[in-house]
Amino acid sequence: MTDGLFYREKMRAIHRIAPDRSGPGSTPARVLEIGGGRSGLASLLYPDARATTLDRDRSLLGQGPSADTADPVCADACRLPFPDGAFDVVTLFDVLKHIEDDALAAREALRVTCPGGWLLLSTPGADWHYPYYRVMRRWCPPESSLMQEWGHVRRGYRKDVLAVLFGAKPTASATFINPLTVFYHDIAFSNLGRRKRRLLYAVAAPMTLLGYLLHQRKTPGTEIAMAWQKPDTAGEGART
């Protein structure tokens, strides 16, 4: 249940910061989704684009909704096998938290983004922690065990740290998962039995729906989506 809510919140935030059109003129955009083995979010965002899905884990390639349309590439985010400026849009959706050398991965993502192109990112923010509500701790596994299970090497990022990683303040940003909707996530990853979780979901549903409907771009949230437009040194200007 929380996966559906999480992806709905995340996709709304990504739509709020992503350019409507990703490629020049009528030419299909070239989109690279780094770490997109099971997500396929880039293909959902730009269904008419020529998408490439890159993941270091070959077993994950072909599992997402873009399995039939995107070109799968098994490679490391820190050593992208593409020439400079190969893509109009490069995405890092919930990927940096898994990468030890995040600075190198950021430089590689920027390198393969064409001048005037876009880099899109989503990640836990500086306020991300689990469980969010202290009262839930007695029923929740330690945060460290979840991070190990999920393969996270860090909790999240401050906005100024991301600005340093990508060499500039973002062109656009939006938050998602707020103090009302996050309760569902506390429940979902708790050790509570199935019946108790269903009961809590039902009790919290009105509050969660209200939190989702009222969430704006700058509403305090535990996760963030950001977009950078790479400077067009050739003076061609923005493509959106």
Protein Blocks (a to p, Z undefined) as FASTA:
>chain_A
ZZmmmmmmmmmmmmmmpcfblbehjbccddddehilmnommmmmmmmbccddddfblklg
opamklmmmccddddfklccbdehkbfbdcdehklmmpmblmlmmmmmmmmpcehiacdd
ddddfklccdfblklmmmpccfklmmmmnopabfbdcfklmmmmnopacfbdcdehifkl
mmmmmmmmmcbdfklmmmmmmmmmmmmmmmmmmpcfklccfbdcdddddddfkonopaZZ
